[in-house]
Amino acid sequence: MVVQVNVKLDERILREVEELVEKGRVRTKREAFEKALLLLLKSYKSPELAERIDSVRKGTERMRGATEAVVEAHEEEDEQL
């Protein structure tokens, strides 16, 4: 769903966005603003995601890795042959 939002901007920002459109970097002003907002949102979410990854990692540090488990399984298989 697309929603229309009216925003007041500094003229310099608008001129730079229009320049991006003229140079073909983005197709429309809307695309430029959407990309900019998505980058902003990602920049705020990145630290939160890193924190979550670290908390999962801390809980699994003492567990053996997948590679070690596969190697061990192959060694056990070889011993049975």
Backbone as CSV, one residue per row, in Angstrom:
resi,resn,N_x,N_y,N_z,CA_x,CA_y,CA_z,C_x,C_y,C_z
1,MET,0.841,-1.172,0.000,0.000,0.000,0.000,0.896,1.248,0.000
2,VAL,0.603,2.165,-0.842,1.355,3.411,-0.930,0.522,4.514,-0.292
3,VAL,1.185,5.313,0.540,0.513,6.415,1.228,1.216,7.707,0.852
4,GLN,0.465,8.727,0.589,1.051,10.021,0.254,1.364,10.781,1.535
5,VAL,2.569,11.360,1.579,3.009,12.138,2.734,3.523,13.474,2.229
6,ASN,3.083,14.542,2.831,3.575,15.864,2.471,4.699,16.234,3.434
7,VAL,5.833,16.643,2.874,7.011,16.943,3.677,7.596,18.279,3.241
8,LYS,8.010,19.078,4.197,8.720,20.318,3.877,10.213,20.018,3.927
9,LEU,10.921,20.429,2.864,12.353,20.158,2.754,13.128,21.429,2.494
10,ASP,14.365,21.385,2.873,15.281,22.450,2.512,15.466,22.396,0.992
11,GLU,15.480,23.537,0.357,15.612,23.607,-1.103,16.855,22.894,-1.608
12,ARG,17.944,22.994,-0.857,19.201,22.363,-1.285,19.043,20.849,-1.400
13,ILE,18.330,20.261,-0.459,18.123,18.817,-0.507,17.315,18.453,-1.747
14,LEU,16.261,19.199,-1.988,15.418,18.926,-3.148,16.212,19.067,-4.447
15,ARG,17.049,20.100,-4.533,17.857,20.292,-5.750,18.808,19.112,-5.954
16,GLU,19.394,18.643,-4.880,20.319,17.511,-5.010,19.592,16.245,-5.434
17,VAL,18.397,16.055,-4.899,17.601,14.888,-5.302,17.229,15.010,-6.774
18,GLU,16.820,16.176,-7.203,16.476,16.393,-8.611,17.684,16.145,-9.503
19,GLU,18.846,16.499,-9.016,20.078,16.266,-9.774,20.336,14.761,-9.917
20,LEU,20.051,14.009,-8.869,20.198,12.552,-8.957,19.277,11.971,-10.022
21,VAL,18.079,12.513,-10.108,17.123,12.052,-11.119,17.638,12.425,-12.507
22,GLU,18.097,13.661,-12.676,18.609,14.113,-13.972,19.797,13.279,-14.443
23,LYS,20.665,12.886,-13.506,21.846,12.091,-13.852,21.511,10.615,-14.052
24,GLY,20.271,10.245,-13.765,19.869,8.858,-13.953,20.252,7.940,-12.808
25,ARG,20.678,8.502,-11.694,21.046,7.668,-10.527,19.808,7.009,-9.914
26,VAL,18.693,7.710,-9.981,17.383,7.179,-9.581,16.386,7.600,-10.653
27,ARG,15.295,6.866,-10.760,14.317,7.183,-11.801,13.422,8.357,-11.426
28,THR,13.078,8.432,-10.136,12.146,9.480,-9.701,12.577,10.022,-8.344
29,LYS,12.012,11.172,-7.989,12.267,11.730,-6.656,11.738,10.774,-5.594
30,ARG,10.597,10.188,-5.867,10.022,9.237,-4.917,10.999,8.097,-4.637
31,GLU,11.609,7.555,-5.697,12.575,6.472,-5.522,13.748,6.938,-4.663
32,ALA,14.215,8.151,-4.893,15.329,8.693,-4.122,14.972,8.786,-2.640
33,PHE,13.791,9.315,-2.355,13.377,9.462,-0.964,13.142,8.108,-0.306
34,GLU,12.572,7.160,-1.041,12.351,5.829,-0.476,13.681,5.161,-0.134
35,LYS,14.653,5.252,-1.057,15.967,4.654,-0.810,16.642,5.307,0.396
36,ALA,16.535,6.617,0.471,17.149,7.341,1.591,16.526,6.924,2.916
37,LEU,15.209,6.811,2.942,14.535,6.418,4.178,14.855,4.979,4.557
38,LEU,14.950,4.095,3.568,15.318,2.715,3.861,16.729,2.621,4.441
39,LEU,17.645,3.411,3.891,19.003,3.438,4.439,19.008,3.935,5.884
40,LEU,18.217,4.948,6.161,18.111,5.472,7.510,17.574,4.400,8.459
41,LEU,16.512,3.726,8.047,15.930,2.678,8.884,16.923,1.547,9.137
42,LYS,17.643,1.139,8.080,18.648,0.078,8.241,19.756,0.501,9.201
43,SER,20.149,1.770,9.133,21.231,2.238,10.004,20.822,2.168,11.474
44,TYR,19.544,2.343,11.755,19.072,2.241,13.127,18.870,0.793,13.551
45,LYS,18.518,-0.064,12.600,18.273,-1.464,12.926,19.559,-2.275,13.039
46,SER,20.620,-1.861,12.370,21.866,-2.626,12.363,22.427,-2.891,13.762
47,PRO,22.535,-1.875,14.612,23.061,-2.153,15.960,22.169,-3.131,16.743
48,GLU,20.863,-3.022,16.568,19.951,-3.942,17.253,20.173,-5.373,16.770
49,LEU,20.341,-5.537,15.476,20.577,-6.858,14.916,21.913,-7.413,15.401
50,ALA,22.936,-6.581,15.414,24.251,-7.019,15.898,24.169,-7.471,17.353
51,GLU,23.396,-6.755,18.149,23.207,-7.131,19.554,22.546,-8.496,19.680
52,ARG,21.522,-8.719,18.877,20.824,-10.005,18.910,21.739,-11.138,18.482
53,ILE,22.543,-10.903,17.439,23.479,-11.931,16.972,24.492,-12.240,18.063
54,ASP,25.018,-11.208,18.710,25.978,-11.421,19.795,25.372,-12.209,20.940
55,SER,24.115,-11.921,21.282,23.489,-12.643,22.389,23.305,-14.120,22.039
56,VAL,22.986,-14.429,20.783,22.871,-15.824,20.364,24.242,-16.482,20.384
57,ARG,25.246,-15.768,19.882,26.599,-16.310,19.829,27.109,-16.629,21.228
58,LYS,26.852,-15.726,22.176,27.322,-15.944,23.547,26.708,-17.204,24.155
59,GLY,25.496,-17.512,23.778,24.845,-18.698,24.303,25.306,-19.986,23.665
60,THR,26.040,-19.893,22.554,26.461,-21.099,21.841,27.974,-21.250,21.746
61,GLU,28.730,-20.396,22.403,30.191,-20.427,22.283,30.794,-21.767,22.691
62,ARG,30.222,-22.410,23.663,30.802,-23.660,24.168,30.367,-24.875,23.360
63,MET,29.417,-24.680,22.469,28.969,-25.791,21.626,29.963,-26.007,20.499
64,ARG,30.065,-27.257,20.065,30.975,-27.505,18.942,30.348,-26.997,17.658
65,GLY,31.190,-26.668,16.720,30.717,-26.125,15.452,30.186,-27.221,14.549
66,ALA,29.464,-26.820,13.535,28.882,-27.768,12.590,29.972,-28.571,11.882
67,THR,31.071,-27.931,11.536,32.169,-28.620,10.856,32.724,-29.720,11.739
68,GLU,32.930,-29.401,13.016,33.443,-30.413,13.948,32.485,-31.593,14.064
69,ALA,31.199,-31.318,14.115,30.202,-32.381,14.224,30.215,-33.274,12.987
70,VAL,30.358,-32.693,11.804,30.385,-33.479,10.571,31.646,-34.334,10.515
71,VAL,32.785,-33.749,10.861,34.047,-34.501,10.862,33.953,-35.675,11.825
72,GLU,33.432,-35.428,13.000,33.289,-36.489,13.996,32.363,-37.598,13.490
73,ALA,31.272,-37.220,12.845,30.335,-38.207,12.308,31.014,-39.060,11.237
74,HIS,31.820,-38.448,10.393,32.538,-39.188,9.352,33.564,-40.127,9.973
75,GLU,34.249,-39.672,11.008,35.235,-40.521,11.675,34.563,-41.734,12.303
76,GLU,33.425,-41.525,12.931,32.680,-42.630,13.536,32.217,-43.617,12.446
77,GLU,31.798,-43.067,11.326,31.358,-43.902,10.203,32.515,-44.733,9.679
78,ASP,33.699,-44.096,9.556,34.884,-44.811,9.060,35.283,-45.926,10.013
79,GLU,35.149,-45.704,11.320,35.497,-46.707,12.314,34.584,-47.935,12.217
80,GLN,33.347,-47.717,11.835,32.382,-48.811,11.736,32.600,-49.664,10.507
81,LEU,33.306,-49.123,9.531,33.549,-49.872,8.285,34.672,-50.811,8.428
